[in-house]
Amino acid sequence: MTQDMLSLCKKVLLRVSSNKKLFARELRKSIRHLTGEDLKHLKTWCTERFRQHAELIESAFRPYPAL
């Protein structure tokens, strides 16, 4: 089930990546819906895939220092 949610989050983020505000909102939603390894995977994937949003990604994951 969590892999399905992770896949869905990735699809949504890919679609909204051109709009910074929408990307930020969807990233925060994705973070709320995922846990553990899926959350780590999402951070790694976002960092590699969306370098143009690096600051935004770092700030979204800041409350999760263990990642």
C-alpha positions in Angstrom: 0.0 0.0 0.0 2.7 2.5 0.9 4.5 1.9 -2.5 1.2 2.9 -4.2 1.2 6.1 -2.2 4.8 6.8 -2.9 4.2 6.3 -6.6 1.2 8.6 -6.5 3.1 11.3 -4.7 5.9 11.1 -7.3 3.4 11.4 -10.2 1.7 14.4 -8.6 5.1 16.1 -8.0 6.2 15.5 -11.5 3.0 17.1 -12.8 3.2 20.2 -10.7 7.0 20.8 -10.7 6.8 23.8 -13.1 4.7 25.7 -10.5 6.8 26.4 -7.4 3.9 27.2 -5.1 1.9 24.2 -6.1 5.0 22.0 -5.9 5.6 23.2 -2.3 2.0 22.4 -1.3 2.0 19.0 -2.9 5.4 18.1 -1.4 4.1 19.0 2.1 1.1 16.8 1.5 3.2 14.0 0.3 5.4 14.2 3.4 2.4 14.0 5.7 1.2 10.8 3.9 4.4 8.9 3.9 6.5 7.4 6.7 9.9 5.6 7.3 11.7 4.3 4.2 9.2 5.8 1.8 9.8 9.2 3.2 13.6 8.8 2.9 13.1 7.6 -0.7 10.9 10.6 -1.5 13.6 13.0 -0.2 16.3 11.4 -2.2 14.2 11.2 -5.3 13.1 14.9 -5.0 16.6 16.1 -4.3 18.0 14.3 -7.4 15.0 15.1 -9.7 14.1 18.6 -8.8 17.4 20.5 -8.3 15.7 23.7 -9.2 13.6 23.4 -6.0 16.5 22.5 -3.7 15.9 25.1 -1.1 12.2 24.4 -1.0 12.8 20.6 -0.6 15.3 21.2 2.2 12.9 23.4 4.1 10.0 20.9 3.7 12.1 18.1 5.1 13.8 20.2 7.9 11.3 19.0 10.6 12.6 15.4 9.9 16.3 15.6 10.8 16.8 11.8 10.8 16.3 11.7 7.0 
